Amino acid sequence: MTSHPLRIAVLGAGRIGKMHAELVARQVPGATLAFVQDINAAAAQAAGNALDAPHTTDVGAVLSSPDVDAVAICASTDAHVALLMAAARAGKAIFCEKPISLDLANCDEALAVVKASAVPLQIGFNRRFDPAHASVRDAVISGAVGDVHLVRITSRDPAPPPIEYVKMSGGLFCDMSIHDFDMARFITGSEVVEVYAKAAVRVDPAIGAAGDVDTAVIVLTHESGAITTIDNSRQAVYGYDQRVEAFGSAGMAASDNPLQHTGSRRSAAGTTTATIPYFFLDRYIPSYLIQWAAFVSYARGGGESPVDAEAGRAPLVIGLAAKKSVAEGRVVKITEIT
């Protein structure tokens, strides 16, 4: 493996899979795109041809290929468990998009196979690698904010996803908020022990008709005693709103939204600046690249996973607890889920 770039096959050629395939093919040092696979032949062919990479519908052929060192699991969530287990048994290093599964028992089954196979596994929580968010975590680790008392996370999408996606996504808590649950653990360095959530349909009645919510506030209590508050919305008309703050006994650290550019205009009427990014790729491409660099180094050199199996499991547990909290109108202890 050390004599050539890390040969990565991307499994799933939807929006996120195509993005990862393009990054691996063109922007990740030490990596090369070995295959693009999708059960949809047209999708696999389009992505493969665009990136001058082999393409196939046959995942077995990919996993048995001696020309594949690692796989990136970017298929729909309901396919993750089977792909994880097959890739682990094939001895491939694994990058897996979140969530691992919407079912905790299935998640645990997959992770047990990965552990038994002793293959590298990194979960795709890219926001950990965003330089602004990471600076908040660094401030906590260094002791600059002292004993962490409060963490505040705002995560608001510019527009809701298609209703057909909502129906199969697992819902706001296990699809969108799951990033924020990971960030809460990442920033505080402490596990969540209790969850309380309130949610509503304030953006689109069709989301409610599909059995989901589009607006939520979640309060997490950590083992350390720190409290995290998270607010989510499926529609922020002004752009993709992503902010994190850690407040403690010695001060605070925060990440804010970047602007589309640094230009401004001033007049007697006031000051006008650029808008914040509207699309998640406008904000987070740098984090994806840093994430991939971490994966290449990990798959090559071993050591601790940059985002390990427990980091994949714990946010799902928190998401399931949040759903239960909304349904039952009460605080839910994590031990009720696990």
N, C-alpha and C positions, 0 to 999 in steps of 0.2 A: 504493500500500500504506500510506502514512503517514496517509491521511485516515480510516482505519477500523481497528478491531482486527485483529490478525493472524488470518486465517480458517484454522483448522486442521481437517483431516479426519482422523479416526481410522480406520485400516485394521485391522480385527480387533476383534471384540466379545466376546472371551473375558474371563477374569478381569482380566488386566492391561490389556486394551483398555478395558474398562468403567471401570476405575479412572482411567485417563488421560482418558477422555472426560468423566467427571464433574468432574475437576479443571479441565480446560480450560473446560468449560461454566460452572463456578460459582466457581472460586477463583483463576484466573490473570489478574491485571490485564493489560490490553492484548491479550487473546486471546479468541476466540469459537469455539465448536464449529460448524463448517460442515457436516459430514457425519459419520455413522457408517456404515461399510461392513463387511460380512462376507459370506462366501460362503454362510453359513447365514442364510436370510431371516428366520427367527424370532429369531435372536440380534440381527441388525441392527435389526429392528423393535422389539424389547424395549428395547434400549439407546437407540435414537433417540426412542422415545415417552417413555421415562423422563426424558429430558433436553430434550424439545421441540426435537429437531434432525432434519433430513432424514436418511433412512436408505435404503440401497440395497445390492444384491448386486453391482452393476456397478462395478468399480474403474475401468474406462475412463471412465465418466461422471464419476467424481470427479476423475480426473486431467485431464480435458479442460475441467473447469468453470472459468470465469473468476472464480468466487466462492470459489475455494480458493487460498490463498497457500502453504500448507504441509501436509505430511502427517506423521502419527505412525504408523509401521509397528509394529503390535502384534499381527500375525497370528502363526501358528505359525512356528517357525524355518525350516522347509523352504520357506516362502513368501517369506522376507525378500529373497533375491537378486533374484527376478523383480520384486518390488515396488520395491526400491531402484532398479533400472535403469529401470523404467517411470516412476517419479516423477522421477528425474533428467532423463530425456529430455523429460518434460513441463515441466521448468523449475521444479519445486516445491522449496521448502526442505524438508529432511528431518530428522525425528527418528526414529531407528531403535532399537528395543529390542535388547538383547544376546541371544545372539550374532548377528553378522551372518549367519553360516552355520556349519555343522559341517564344511564342506569348504573347505580353504584355497584351492584353485584357484578355486572358485566365489566365495569372498569377494573374492579379488583381481580377478576379472572384474567384479564389481559395483562395487568401489571405483574401478576404472579408468573405468567409465562415469560415475560421480559426478564424478571429477576432470575428465574431458573436458567434462562439462556445466557445470562451475563453479557448482554449486548449493551452498548451505549444507548441511552434514551434521553432526549431533550424535548421538553414540551414548549409549544410555540406561544409563550406569553411575551410578546415582543416589547411591551411597554416597559418592562424591566430594563431594557437596553436603550430606551430613550434618554439622551444625555441630561435633559432637564429633570425628568423624574428620578433618574439615577443620582442626581446631585442631592436630592432630598434624602434618599436612602443613605448616601455617603455622609451627610450632615448628622443623621441619627447615629450611624456607626461610630463616627469620630467623637461623639459626645457633645457636638456643637449646640444641639438643642436641649441637652440635659435629659432628664427623665421624661419620656414621651407621655403626654397627657391626652392629647387629642390629635386625630388625623382626620382631615376633610378631603374627600374625593368628589369631584364633579366630572361626570361623563355623560355628554349629551350629543346625540347624533344630529346631523343637519336635516335629515329626512327619514321617515320610517322605511323599512324594507318592504318589498312586495308582500302582499298578504299570503301568497302561496309559500313564501319563505317563512313567514311568521308561523304558519301552521305546522311546519316540520322542524323548526329551529330549537324547540325545547323551551321556548318562552324567554322573556326578557332576562330573568335571573340566571338562567343557565346558558344563555347565548351572549348577551351584551354585558350584563353586570359581572359575569365571571371574570373578566379582565380586572375589574375593580376589587373583587374579592382577593384575587392574587396580589394586587398592589397593596391591599391592606396588610397582608401577611409580610410582604416584601419590605414595606416601609417600616413597620413596627418591629419586625423580627420576632413577633409573638403570635402564637396560635389563637384562633377565635374560639370562644367557649359558648357564647350566646348570640342569637340573632333575633332582631325585631324589625319587621318590614311593614310598611304601608304602601299601597299601590292603587292606581286608578287608571281609567281610560280617559285621557284628556286631549289626545291628538287626533285619533281616528276611531270612530265607533266600530269600523270593520275589524280592528285589532281586538276589540272586546268580543265581537261576534266569533272570532277565531279562537277564543278562549285564553287570550293573553292580556297583558297590561302594557301601557306605553309610558307611564310616569310612576316613579317610585322613590321612596326614601328608605334607606336601610341603616340601622344602627347595629354595629358589631361591638361586642365586649371581648377584649383579649385577655389571655392568661395573665399578662403583666399588669392588668388594671386599666390600660389605655382604652379609649373609646374611639372608634372610627365611625364617621357619618358619611354616607354615600348618597348622592342624588343623581338620578338617571332620568333622561327624557329621550324619546325617539325623535323629537323634532325641536332643534334650536335654529330658528330661521336665520340667525346671524352667522352660522358656521359650525364647525366641528369643535366643540368646547371640551377641553381636556385639562383639568387642573388638579394638583395635589398639594396639600399643606400638612406639615407636621409641626405641632406646637408642643413645647415642653417647658421644663423648669428653668432652662437657660436661654430660651429664645425660640425662634421658629425658622423653618425653611420651607420654600414653596417653589413650585413650577407653574408657569403661566403659559398661555397660548402664544405661539409665535405669530407674527403678522405675515401676510403674503409678501410684503416687501417693506422697506424702511422709509419710503417716501411719505411726506406729509404736506398738508396745505393749511396755511393760517390766514385768517381774514378777520374783519370786525365781527363776523357771525360766529367765529370760533375756530377750532382746529379739527381738521379731518385727517384721519390716518387710514391705512389699508385695512381690509377685513382680515379676519383669521382664516386659516384654511377651511375649505368646505368638504373636501374628500379625505378619507383617512390616509390614503397613500400620500397626499400632499404633506401631511404631518409626520408620518411614521416611517417613510422609506429609510432614513438614516438608522432608525432602530432595527429594522429588518436586516440591514447590511451588517450592523454590529452583532446582531443575533447569529447570523450565518457565520461570521468570522469566529464567534465563540464555539459554534457547533463543529466547524472544521478542526479547530484546535483540540477540542474535546475528543472527537472521533479519532483523530490521529494520535493524541498523546495520552488519552485516558484521564484518570483522576476523577474529581467530583463533577457531576453533571451541572451545567450552568442553571438549568431549571429541571429539577429531578422529578421522579415519579410522584412523590408526596405533593409536590407543587401542582401536579396535574390532578390529584385526587381531592385535595383539601378544598379548592374553590367549588368543585361540584357539590361537595357536602354542604358548604355554606349556601350555595344556590338552592339546594333542595330544602334546607332549613328555612330560607327566606320564603319559598313558595308555601311551605307549611305554616309559617307565621302569618302570611296574608290570609290564607284559607281559614285559619283558626283564630285570628285576631289576638295573638299572644306571643310572648317571648318563647323562643324555641332553643333549647340547649343542644349543642352539637352532639352530645352523647345520645340524643334521641334518634339521630340519623345514622351514626356510625355503628 
